[in-house]
């Protein structure tokens, strides 16, 4: 083999696909421990309702993801829900508050007091915070405590995490870089906008709007399904093939699995952080930590018949201070067509996360009952649900907490020291589908060029509720 890929989730499937595109004749083999490819991406269709037991979509603002869709023909299948047309809500003081879609509208909206808005403007005079601050410490230092509930909602929606544990250098490295380079976040963003404006003037680029959430008529499961279509079992992918150990060989890499010994010049660990660390421990025992914390979420899909309605928009998120049972809910039948039968609605409530893992120990009936009681206080739901299903997580969300930046630097150093080793996947350099597609594309390009692994400078990402 030219390349062995450990893990048949989105990261591994993307590396295999890109290698076929970039290097015709390149021999690669995916080793996947389960009986299916796709990892945690899993769509659940039942009784005319379609829910997700994993990611619900991805934004269409990543060039690598757009190219992947074009190469596979999925760009002709995908469905989109533009953020510009779908409002979002944050639960505050027991009610849903609409979050405007533009920065100017956010400034004008009565989300925080006038005095708190002045405090936000005062960030221009705040010096960069030293050390490895948590998100809560960093936001309070730069913008004041009034924004913390809204920031809490953002990181509940992305990481199901705790802003008092997540570190800013892990979750927003691009913004952190601007802060350090320009002495202020706002000054850094202004400089970035000026540079972007000059680039548009030079290149003639058009105005960028808000991105759109992207999925498929049959759910997100269609993405790994399409990527796996061209893989021949036994030749391109081995299912039910758990990896036991990895070793550096004379002319490349040796992998011991349930199905024998495999050798290749290149080895791509396309795994979440913790499974990667478990395999790397014997090979590189000096790692700074053996595991990172994870957050798990149960999705409770509920369908209602005529009489129940949902507010317009994507859904809502609830910061911890609200003491709700649900982290939030997605208004799924609003976002994409055909997620519920005609005349019905579907919403997907999220429960658990970093702060409340004990809730996932509840039985299905209790989860449904408590989630429904919580939702009824916020939404006009009539009668009992005609459909209810608890979708339990197939994996956890890596939490980028204290020590994560050092772990990422250790990974980079390990790849520099060992030619042909590529460590990427869920949690390495982000947790979004776009993050994984982008990183996997870069791995395939490095393999084509016979170059070592490299980490791209962290981008400044937009914040979307």
C-alpha positions as CSV (number, residue, x, y, z in Angstrom):
1,X,0.0,0.0,0.0
2,X,1.0,3.6,-0.6
3,X,-1.2,4.9,2.3
4,X,-3.0,3.3,5.2
5,X,-5.9,5.3,6.6
6,X,-7.1,4.4,10.1
7,X,-10.7,5.4,10.5
8,X,-13.6,5.3,8.0
9,X,-15.4,8.4,9.2
10,X,-15.6,11.7,7.2
11,X,-11.9,12.5,7.7
12,X,-10.7,9.1,6.4
13,X,-13.2,8.9,3.6
14,X,-12.2,12.4,2.5
15,X,-8.5,11.5,2.4
16,X,-9.2,8.4,0.3
17,X,-11.4,10.4,-2.1
18,X,-8.9,13.2,-2.5
19,X,-6.0,10.8,-3.1
20,X,-8.0,9.2,-5.9
21,X,-8.6,12.7,-7.4
22,X,-5.0,13.9,-6.9
23,X,-2.9,10.7,-7.4
24,X,-4.4,8.3,-10.0
25,X,-3.1,4.8,-9.3
26,X,-2.3,5.6,-5.6
27,X,-3.1,2.6,-3.5
28,X,-4.8,3.4,-0.2
29,X,-6.7,1.3,2.3
30,X,-9.1,2.3,5.0
31,X,-9.2,0.3,8.2
32,X,-12.6,0.8,10.0
33,X,-13.4,-0.9,13.2
34,X,-17.2,-0.9,12.8
35,X,-19.4,-2.5,10.2
36,X,-20.1,0.7,8.3
37,X,-18.3,3.8,7.1
38,X,-19.4,7.3,8.2
39,X,-18.4,7.5,11.9
40,X,-20.8,9.6,13.9
41,X,-22.7,10.9,10.9
42,X,-25.9,8.9,11.0
43,X,-29.4,9.9,9.8
44,X,-32.5,8.3,11.3
45,X,-35.7,8.0,9.2
46,X,-38.8,6.6,10.8
47,X,-42.6,7.0,10.3
48,X,-42.1,9.9,7.9
49,X,-39.7,11.8,10.2
50,X,-36.0,12.4,9.5
51,X,-33.7,13.2,12.4
52,X,-29.9,13.2,12.8
53,X,-27.9,11.2,15.3
54,X,-24.9,13.4,14.8
55,X,-24.1,16.6,12.9
56,X,-27.2,18.3,11.4
57,X,-25.3,20.0,8.6
58,X,-22.4,22.3,7.7
59,X,-22.0,25.8,6.4
60,X,-21.3,26.4,2.7
61,X,-18.4,28.9,3.4
62,X,-15.5,26.4,3.1
63,X,-13.9,26.1,-0.4
64,X,-12.6,22.6,0.3
65,X,-16.1,21.4,1.2
66,X,-17.6,23.1,-1.8
67,X,-15.1,21.3,-4.0
68,X,-15.8,18.0,-2.4
69,X,-19.5,18.4,-3.2
70,X,-18.7,19.2,-6.8
71,X,-16.3,16.3,-7.2
72,X,-18.9,13.8,-5.9
73,X,-21.9,15.4,-7.6
74,X,-23.5,16.1,-4.2
75,X,-23.7,19.7,-5.1
76,X,-26.7,18.7,-7.3
77,X,-28.4,16.9,-4.4
78,X,-27.8,19.2,-1.4
79,X,-30.4,21.4,0.3
80,X,-29.6,24.7,1.9
81,X,-31.1,26.8,4.6
82,X,-29.5,30.3,4.4
83,X,-28.7,31.9,7.7
84,X,-29.8,35.3,6.2
85,X,-33.4,33.9,6.1
86,X,-33.6,31.9,9.3
87,X,-33.5,33.7,12.6
88,X,-32.0,32.1,15.8
89,X,-33.0,32.5,19.4
90,X,-31.4,32.5,22.8
91,X,-33.4,31.6,25.9
92,X,-33.1,34.5,28.3
93,X,-35.2,35.1,31.5
94,X,-37.4,32.2,30.5
95,X,-38.3,33.4,27.0
96,X,-36.9,33.2,23.5
97,X,-35.0,36.3,22.3
98,X,-34.4,36.6,18.6
99,X,-30.7,37.2,17.6
100,X,-30.4,39.5,14.6
101,X,-28.4,38.4,11.6
102,X,-26.2,41.4,11.1
103,X,-23.6,43.1,13.4
104,X,-25.4,46.5,13.1
105,X,-28.7,45.0,14.1
106,X,-27.1,43.1,17.0
107,X,-25.6,46.4,18.2
108,X,-29.0,48.1,18.0
109,X,-31.0,45.3,19.5
110,X,-31.9,45.5,23.3
111,X,-29.9,42.3,24.1
112,X,-27.7,44.1,26.7
113,X,-28.0,47.4,28.4
114,X,-26.5,50.7,26.9
115,X,-23.9,50.7,29.6
116,X,-22.8,47.1,28.7
117,X,-22.6,48.2,25.0
118,X,-20.2,51.0,26.1
119,X,-18.2,48.3,27.9
120,X,-18.0,46.3,24.7
121,X,-16.6,49.4,22.8
122,X,-14.1,49.8,25.6
123,X,-12.4,46.6,24.3
124,X,-10.3,48.9,22.1
125,X,-8.3,49.9,25.2
126,X,-8.0,46.4,26.7
127,X,-4.6,44.7,26.4
128,X,-4.2,41.1,25.3
129,X,-4.8,38.6,28.1
130,X,-1.7,36.5,28.9
131,X,-1.5,32.8,29.6
132,X,-4.1,30.2,28.6
133,X,-7.4,31.9,29.7
134,X,-10.8,30.1,29.5
135,X,-13.4,31.5,27.2
136,X,-15.3,33.0,30.1
137,X,-12.2,34.7,31.5
138,X,-11.2,36.0,28.0
139,X,-14.7,37.4,27.1
140,X,-15.2,39.0,30.5
141,X,-11.8,40.7,30.2
142,X,-12.3,42.0,26.7
143,X,-16.1,42.7,26.5
144,X,-17.5,42.6,30.0
145,X,-19.7,40.0,31.8
146,X,-23.0,41.0,30.0
147,X,-22.0,39.0,26.9
148,X,-21.3,35.8,28.8
149,X,-24.8,34.3,28.5
150,X,-24.7,34.8,24.7
151,X,-21.2,33.4,24.4
152,X,-22.3,30.5,26.6
153,X,-25.1,29.8,24.1
154,X,-22.6,29.8,21.2
155,X,-20.3,27.3,22.8
156,X,-23.3,25.2,24.0
157,X,-24.3,25.0,20.3
158,X,-20.9,24.1,19.0
159,X,-19.1,22.1,21.6
160,X,-21.9,21.3,24.1
161,X,-19.2,22.7,26.3
162,X,-18.5,24.8,29.4
163,X,-17.1,28.2,28.7
164,X,-15.5,28.1,32.2
165,X,-13.4,25.1,31.0
166,X,-12.9,25.6,27.2
167,X,-9.7,27.7,26.5
168,X,-9.8,30.5,24.0
169,X,-6.5,29.4,22.4
170,X,-8.2,26.1,21.6
171,X,-11.6,27.1,20.3
172,X,-10.8,30.5,18.6
173,X,-7.1,30.5,17.8
174,X,-7.7,32.8,14.8
175,X,-9.2,35.5,17.0
176,X,-6.6,35.0,19.6
177,X,-3.9,35.6,17.0
178,X,-5.6,38.9,16.0
179,X,-5.7,40.0,19.6
180,X,-2.0,39.4,20.1
181,X,-1.0,40.9,16.8
182,X,-3.0,44.1,17.1
183,X,-3.3,44.6,20.8
184,X,-7.1,44.5,20.7
185,X,-9.7,42.1,19.2
186,X,-11.7,45.0,17.6
187,X,-8.6,46.6,16.2
188,X,-7.6,43.2,14.7
189,X,-11.0,42.7,13.2
190,X,-10.9,46.2,11.7
191,X,-7.5,45.5,10.2
192,X,-8.8,42.2,8.8
193,X,-11.8,43.9,7.2
194,X,-9.6,46.6,5.6
195,X,-7.4,43.9,4.2
196,X,-10.3,42.0,2.8
197,X,-11.7,45.2,1.3
198,X,-8.4,45.9,-0.5
199,X,-8.3,42.3,-1.7
200,X,-11.8,42.7,-3.2
201,X,-10.8,45.9,-4.9
202,X,-7.8,44.2,-6.4
203,X,-9.5,41.0,-7.5
204,X,-13.0,42.2,-8.1
205,X,-14.4,39.8,-5.6
206,X,-18.1,40.2,-4.9
207,X,-19.7,40.9,-1.6
208,X,-20.0,38.0,0.8
209,X,-23.2,37.3,2.6
210,X,-24.1,35.0,5.4
211,X,-23.5,31.3,4.7
212,X,-26.1,28.7,4.4
213,X,-26.6,25.5,6.5
214,X,-26.2,22.6,4.1
215,X,-27.6,19.0,4.2
216,X,-29.2,16.5,1.9
217,X,-32.8,15.3,1.3
218,X,-32.1,12.0,3.0
219,X,-30.1,13.6,5.8
220,X,-26.4,14.0,6.5
221,X,-25.8,10.3,6.2
222,X,-25.8,10.8,2.4
223,X,-22.3,12.5,2.6
224,X,-20.3,9.5,3.9
225,X,-22.5,7.2,1.9
226,X,-21.5,8.9,-1.4
227,X,-17.9,9.0,-0.4
228,X,-17.9,5.3,0.3
229,X,-19.8,4.3,-2.9
230,X,-16.6,3.9,-5.0
231,X,-14.7,1.9,-2.3
232,X,-14.5,-1.8,-2.9
233,X,-14.7,-3.8,0.3
234,X,-11.6,-5.9,0.8
235,X,-9.5,-3.8,-1.6
236,X,-10.1,-0.1,-0.6
237,X,-11.7,-0.5,2.8
238,X,-11.8,-3.2,5.5
239,X,-14.8,-3.1,7.8
240,X,-14.9,-4.7,11.2
241,X,-11.1,-4.2,11.3
242,X,-10.0,-2.7,14.6
243,X,-6.4,-1.5,14.8
244,X,-4.4,-2.9,17.7
245,X,-1.0,-1.2,17.3
246,X,1.1,1.0,14.9
247,X,4.8,0.8,14.4
248,X,7.5,2.5,12.4
249,X,9.0,0.0,9.9
250,X,12.1,-0.1,7.8
251,X,10.5,1.6,4.8
252,X,7.3,3.1,6.2
253,X,4.6,2.1,8.6
254,X,3.3,-1.2,10.0
255,X,-0.2,-1.5,11.4
256,X,-1.5,-4.5,13.3
257,X,-5.2,-5.1,13.1
258,X,-7.9,-7.7,13.7
259,X,-7.4,-8.8,10.1
260,X,-3.6,-9.1,10.0
261,X,-0.5,-6.9,9.4
262,X,-0.6,-4.0,6.9
263,X,2.3,-2.0,5.6
264,X,2.5,1.3,3.7
265,X,4.7,4.3,3.1
266,X,2.2,6.7,4.6
267,X,-0.1,6.4,7.7
268,X,-3.0,8.7,8.2
269,X,-4.7,8.5,11.6
270,X,-8.1,9.9,10.7
271,X,-9.5,9.5,14.2
272,X,-11.0,11.6,17.0
273,X,-8.4,12.8,19.5
274,X,-8.8,10.1,22.1
275,X,-8.6,7.0,19.8
276,X,-5.6,8.6,18.2
277,X,-3.8,9.1,21.5
278,X,-4.6,5.5,22.5
279,X,-2.8,4.2,19.4
280,X,0.1,6.7,19.8
281,X,0.7,6.0,23.4
282,X,3.0,3.0,22.9
283,X,4.7,4.7,19.9
284,X,5.2,8.0,21.6
285,X,4.8,7.7,25.4
286,X,5.9,11.2,26.2
287,X,2.6,12.8,25.1
288,X,1.5,15.7,27.4
289,X,-1.8,14.1,28.2
290,X,-3.4,10.7,27.5
291,X,-6.9,11.9,26.8
292,X,-9.1,15.0,26.5
293,X,-12.5,15.3,28.1
294,X,-15.5,14.7,25.9
295,X,-19.1,15.9,25.9
296,X,-22.0,13.6,24.8
297,X,-25.4,14.8,23.7
298,X,-28.6,12.8,23.3
299,X,-30.9,14.0,20.6
300,X,-34.7,13.7,21.4
301,X,-36.6,13.9,18.1
302,X,-40.3,14.8,18.6
303,X,-43.0,15.1,16.0
304,X,-46.3,16.9,16.4
305,X,-49.4,16.9,14.4
306,X,-51.7,19.8,13.2
307,X,-52.2,22.6,15.8
308,X,-48.6,22.7,16.9
309,X,-46.3,25.4,15.4
310,X,-42.7,26.5,15.7
311,X,-41.4,30.0,15.6
312,X,-39.6,30.9,12.3
313,X,-35.9,30.0,12.2
314,X,-33.4,27.4,13.0
315,X,-34.0,26.9,16.7
316,X,-32.8,28.1,20.1
317,X,-30.0,27.7,22.6
318,X,-30.1,28.0,26.4
319,X,-27.2,29.2,28.5
320,X,-26.5,27.5,31.7
321,X,-27.8,30.3,33.9
322,X,-31.3,29.5,32.6
323,X,-31.3,26.1,34.4
324,X,-33.2,24.4,31.6
325,X,-33.3,20.6,31.0
326,X,-32.5,21.0,27.3
327,X,-29.4,22.7,25.9
328,X,-31.6,23.9,23.1
329,X,-33.6,22.6,20.2
330,X,-33.5,22.6,16.4
331,X,-36.6,23.4,14.4
332,X,-35.8,20.7,11.9
333,X,-38.9,20.9,9.8
334,X,-38.3,24.7,9.4
335,X,-34.8,24.2,8.2
336,X,-35.1,21.5,5.5
337,X,-38.1,20.3,3.5
338,X,-39.6,16.8,4.0
339,X,-38.2,16.3,7.6
340,X,-41.8,15.6,8.8
341,X,-45.0,14.4,7.1
342,X,-47.4,16.9,5.6
343,X,-49.1,19.0,8.3
344,X,-46.6,17.9,11.0
345,X,-43.6,19.5,12.6
346,X,-40.3,18.0,13.8
347,X,-38.0,19.5,16.5
348,X,-34.9,17.9,17.9
349,X,-34.1,18.7,21.5
350,X,-30.5,18.4,22.8
351,X,-29.7,17.1,26.3
352,X,-26.5,16.4,28.2
353,X,-23.3,18.1,27.2
354,X,-20.2,18.8,29.3
355,X,-22.1,20.1,32.3
356,X,-24.8,17.5,32.6
357,X,-23.5,14.1,31.5
358,X,-25.7,12.4,34.2
359,X,-28.8,13.2,32.1
360,X,-27.7,10.6,29.5
361,X,-28.1,7.9,32.2
362,X,-31.9,8.5,32.2
363,X,-34.1,6.0,30.4
364,X,-35.8,7.1,27.1
365,X,-39.2,7.7,28.6
366,X,-37.8,10.0,31.3
367,X,-35.7,11.9,28.8
368,X,-38.7,12.4,26.6
369,X,-41.0,13.5,29.5
370,X,-38.6,16.0,31.0
371,X,-37.6,17.4,27.6
372,X,-41.2,17.9,26.6
373,X,-42.0,19.6,29.9
374,X,-39.1,22.0,29.3
375,X,-40.1,22.7,25.6
376,X,-43.7,23.4,26.5
377,X,-42.7,26.4,28.6
378,X,-41.1,28.0,25.5
379,X,-43.0,26.7,22.4
380,X,-46.7,26.5,21.4
381,X,-46.8,22.7,21.3
382,X,-50.4,21.2,21.3
383,X,-51.2,17.8,22.6
384,X,-48.8,14.8,22.9
385,X,-46.1,14.1,20.3
386,X,-47.2,11.7,17.6
387,X,-43.6,10.6,17.3
388,X,-40.8,10.6,19.9
389,X,-37.4,8.9,19.6
390,X,-34.2,9.2,21.7
391,X,-31.1,9.1,19.6
392,X,-28.1,8.3,21.8
393,X,-24.6,9.5,20.8
394,X,-22.2,7.2,19.0
395,X,-19.3,9.3,20.1
396,X,-18.3,12.3,22.2
397,X,-17.3,15.8,21.3
398,X,-13.7,16.6,22.2
399,X,-13.4,19.5,24.7
400,X,-10.6,21.8,23.9
401,X,-9.7,22.7,27.5
402,X,-6.6,23.3,29.5
403,X,-3.6,21.7,27.9
404,X,-5.1,21.3,24.4
405,X,-2.8,23.9,22.7
406,X,0.2,22.0,24.1
407,X,-1.2,18.8,22.9
408,X,-1.7,20.2,19.4
409,X,1.9,21.4,19.3
410,X,3.1,18.0,20.5
411,X,1.2,16.4,17.6
412,X,2.8,18.8,15.1
413,X,6.2,18.0,16.4
414,X,5.6,14.2,16.2
415,X,4.6,14.5,12.6
416,X,7.7,16.6,11.8
417,X,9.9,13.9,13.4
418,X,8.3,11.0,11.5
419,X,8.0,11.2,7.7
420,X,4.7,9.9,6.4
421,X,2.7,10.2,9.6
422,X,-0.4,12.3,9.4
423,X,-2.6,12.8,12.5
424,X,-5.9,14.5,11.9
425,X,-9.7,14.0,12.5
426,X,-12.4,15.0,14.9
427,X,-11.0,17.5,17.5
428,X,-7.6,18.0,15.9
429,X,-7.9,21.7,14.6
430,X,-11.6,21.9,15.2
431,X,-14.8,19.8,15.5
432,X,-16.9,21.0,12.5
433,X,-17.4,19.0,9.3
434,X,-15.7,21.8,7.4
435,X,-12.7,21.6,9.7
436,X,-12.3,17.9,9.0
437,X,-12.8,18.2,5.3
438,X,-10.2,21.0,5.1
439,X,-7.7,19.1,7.2
440,X,-8.2,15.9,5.2
441,X,-7.7,17.7,1.9
442,X,-4.4,19.1,3.2
443,X,-3.3,15.6,4.2
444,X,-4.0,14.3,0.7
445,X,-2.1,17.2,-0.8
446,X,0.9,16.6,1.4
447,X,0.9,12.9,0.5
448,X,0.8,13.8,-3.2
449,X,3.8,16.2,-2.8
450,X,5.6,13.7,-0.6
451,X,5.8,16.4,1.9
452,X,5.5,16.4,5.7
453,X,2.4,17.3,7.5
454,X,1.8,21.0,8.2
455,X,-0.8,23.0,10.1
456,X,-2.4,26.0,8.3
457,X,-2.6,29.3,10.1
458,X,-5.8,29.4,12.1
459,X,-8.6,31.3,10.3
460,X,-10.8,33.8,12.0
461,X,-14.2,32.2,11.9
462,X,-17.6,33.9,12.1
463,X,-19.8,33.2,15.2
464,X,-23.2,31.8,14.4
465,X,-25.8,30.8,17.0
